[in-house]
Amino acid sequence: MKKLIAIVGPTASGKSALAVALAKRINGEVISCDSMQIYKHLDIGTAKPAENEKEGVIHHMLDIVDPAVTDSYSCAEFVSDARRIIDDVLSRGSIPILCGGTGLYIDNITSSTEFSDADTDLEYRESLFELAREKGNEYIYSILEEIDPESAAATHPNNLKRVIRALEIFHATGVKKSEWDKRSHEKESEYDTVYFGLNFNSREKLYERIDRRVDIMMEDGLLNEVRNLLDKNILRKGTTAAQAIGYKEIIEYIDGKATLEEAVDKVKRESRRYAKRQLTWFKRNEKILWLYPDECAEFKIIVNNALKHLTGLGFCDIM
């Protein structure tokens, strides 16, 4: 089986630092699994690792979508591209290290998921978008609840694209998306994945780290980044990229809908809520070995514990 490492956890928990530290010790390459770091130009607000933070480690799946050109890049496309990179990394004798907080991406990469190849029915899709404009997202979501309650339960009502895609799959194949998912997960995965999760025993400590990260983003020029992206029509209101935490709230300030202080406070609040959702998602995975930075005097203890675990599994030799 193909050996793979996945580093998961809530935002601001130190995933990128652990991924880089492990990669340097075990000849690894990092594959970002963040649904917003895929976008070019969205750097500060997505906490995209800077070149000095990468420490010479090769990173993949960053800056692969231009938000000025397209707003369409599905989970299926991400998984296909990431799996191709995994094979390339393995072919060169290196170890792929998935790193990110987008659980949907990581779960679908490491499982045997095969996405439905249902043809896109543009006319049907547009009819649903038009219906959403007339009657609201909740109305479209109610249709999915009736047709495929399992898929509906796993999808946020405001994630209109995912709701409509699930309806498209049923429309084209007569098979519910949840059924496609079950069929694919019944197959054995081709990956031997070791999961590490970063978390904090003190939720307040995690929230302090999140708040501090937002403050640093503002110090680093998040406001100017958003202004420039809007001015250049790279970031377009209403698109997925413009809905990213950190961008949506600053746009509200620029539009005069909030003060700057209110916008920053909202970024912090939404980031904390997102962290809670991430933890809820990842804690369903019993294979994750949880590591707690607030239990350790130094971060290198976390790194060493992860290396010992990998060595104990015969996964790799420490270099």
N, C-alpha and C positions, 0 to 999 in steps of 0.2 A: 504493500500500500504506500501511497505517497505521503511523506511526512510533512506535517504542517503545524505551525504554532499560531495560536490566536490570542491576542491580548485585548481584553474588553474591560468595560467599566464605565462609570459616569464621566461626564465632562469635567475637566480640570483635575482628574485623579492621578495623572502622571503616566498615562499609557504610552505616549510618544517617547518619553525619556526611557522607559523600560524597554521598549522595542528597539531603540537605538543601542542601548547598553548590551542587550542580548545579541543583537546582530553583529556587533563588533567582536564578541567573544566566540560566536559559533558560526561565523561566515554566513550571516543571514542578510536578506534584503527585505525591506518593509513594503507591504502592500496596504496602502491606506484604505480603510473601509468607513469612510465618512461621506454622508450624502451631500454635504455642502462643500467639502474641500475639493470635490471634483471640478468646481467652477473656476475658470481662469479669472484673475483680477480680484476675486473675493479672498483677500489674504488675512487682514487683521481680524475681521469679524468672525472668521471661521477658525481662528487660532492655527492656521496652517503653519507647519514647522518651517522656520527660516533656514537658510543654508548652513549657518553656524550651528543650529540645533540638530541638523542631520548628522553632523560630525563625520562627513565623508561616506555615510551609509547610503546605498542606493534606495530611493523611494519611488514607488509606482502609484498610479491611479490618482495623482494630483494634477490639477489644471488640465483636465482632459475634455472639458465641455466649455465652449464659449457662450456665455449667457446672452451675448449680443446677437448671436446667430441662431441658437436653438434653445428651446425650453423643454425639449423632449429627450430624456435619457432614462430609460426604465431600469428597474431592478434586474430584469432579465438581461439587459444589455450589460449592466455592471458585472453580473455574475459571469457571463460569457467572456468578457474582457479579462476579468480577474483570473479566471481559470486558465486562460491562455498564458497569462504572465506567470502563474504558478508553474506551469509545465516548463516554461523557458528558464525560470530560476533553477528548478530542479535539474534541468538538462545541463546546467553549468556547474553542478555540484554544490550549489548554495541551498540554504534553507529559507523557504518563504515564511514571513512573519506577518500575519494579518493584524492590523492595528486600527481600532476605531470603536466608536460608540453606536454605530448604526447596526443594531442587532439583526434586522431583517436581511441586510447584505451578508453579514457573517454567517448566519444560520443557513442561508440558501447556497452559499459557496461550499460550506463544509458538509452539507447533506448531499443526498443524491438527487436533489431537485432538478426536474426537467420541466421547463416552462411549456405551457400549452402553445402549440404552433398555430393557434387559431388566426386566420387571416384578419387583418384590420379592415373593418367595415366603416369607412370614413363617413358615409351617409348616416349610418346608425349612431356612430359616435357623436357626430355633430347634432343629431336630433336630441341626444341626451344632454349635451351641453346647453342647447337652446332651452330645453325643459328646465334645466337647473337655473338658467337666467330668469325664467318666468316664475318658477315656483320655489326656487331655493335648493340648496344642497341637501337639506334634510329630506325633501321629497324624493330625490334620486336615491338617497340612502335607504329610504323606506322600501323602495322597490327591491333593492339588494337584500334587505332583511327578509322580505317575503320569499324571494327566490333561493337565496343562499345565506341563511342566518349565520353559519359558521364563518364565512368570509366577512360578513358584516361585523361580527363581533371582534374580528382581528383588524378592522380598518376604522380609522377615525372618520366621522361623518363629513368633516371638512376637507378630507383628502379626496377631492372630487375625481382626480385622475385615476386613483386606484379603485375607487368605487365603480367608475365607468368601465375600467378595464375588466373588472370581474364580470360585469354585465355583458361586455363584449364577448368574453370567452363563452359564457352560457349561450348567448345569441348565436354564435358561430358553430358551436360544437354540440349543444344540447346537454353538456356536462358541466356541473358546477365547478367553479375554481377550487373550492375546498376539496372536491373529489380528485381533481388533477393533483393537488398538493399531497393528498394521502397516497395516491398511486406512486408518486415519485419518491416519497419518503419510505415506502416499503422496500425499496431497493437498498442494498448495502452501499455505503459511501465508499468512494475510492480513496478517501483521505484518512490517515491516521493522525488525528488532530489532538494536540495538547493545548488545553485552555488555561490561561491565567486571567484572573479578574482582580482589578484594583478597586478597593473600597476603603472606607474609613469607619472605625467603630463609633467615632463621634460624628454624627450627622452635622453638627454645628461646625466642626473643623472643615468638612467638605464644603459647606456653604460659604465659609470664610474664604476658602481657596477660589471658589467660583466668583464671589464678589470682587476679590482682589484681581482676578484675571480680567474682569470687565473694566476695572479701574485702569489696568495696564493697557488694555485695548484703547481706551479713550486717550491715555497719555501718548500712545503710539500713533494716534491720528485716525481713529475710526471715523470720526465725523467728516474729516476731509476725504477719506477714502470713499465714503458713501456719496458725498457731494460730487466728486469727480466722476464716479461711475454713472450717476444720474445725468450729469452734464454731457457726458460722452455717449449717452444712450446705450451704455453697456448693461446697466441695471435698469430693467423696465418694470414699472409698477404692475403688480398683478401676476408676475411670473413666479415660478418656484424659487428662484434665486432671491428675489426681492422679499420673499416670505421668511427667509432664514432669520433665526434669532440674532439680534444685533443689527440687522439691516432694516427689518420691518419697523422696529421701534425708532431708529434714527430717522427713517423716512417720515415717520409721523411728526417728529420734531421739525424737520425741514419744511413740512407742509403746514406747520403752524398749529397742529392738533395737540401738541403737548410741549411743555417746557423741556429744556435739555435735562434738567434734574429728573423730571418725571420719566423721560425716555430712558435714561440710564438706569433708574430704579426698576423700570419695567424689564429691561434687558436682564438685570440680575434676577428678578423674580421669575421670568420665563426660563432662564437657564437653570435655576434651582428646580423648577417643575419638570424640566426636561431630564435632569439628573435622576429624579425620582422615577420617571417612566423608564429610563434606561435600566435602573437597578431592578425594577419589577420584571422587565423583559429578561435580563440575564440570569436572575435568580431561579428561573425555571430550568436552567441547564445544570443538571447535577454533575456534569463532568468538569465544571470550572473549579480550579484551585484558587481560592480567594487569598489575596495577600493584602496586608493592612499597613500602609506607610506610617500611620499614627502609632503603631506599636513598635516602630523601629527608630532608633536614634539617628540612623543615617540611611539614605536611599540605597546605598550599595548593599545593605543587608537584604533588601527586597530582591535585588539583582542576584545575589549569591544564593538565596533560597530558591529562586526560579531555576538557576543553573544546576543546583543539586538535584532538584526534582527531575529535570531533563536527563541528567546523567544517570539517576537511579532507574529511570525507565529504559535506559539503554538507547535513548533517543539521539544523543550526540555526545561527542567528547568535548570537554572544555578546552578551548584553544588558548 
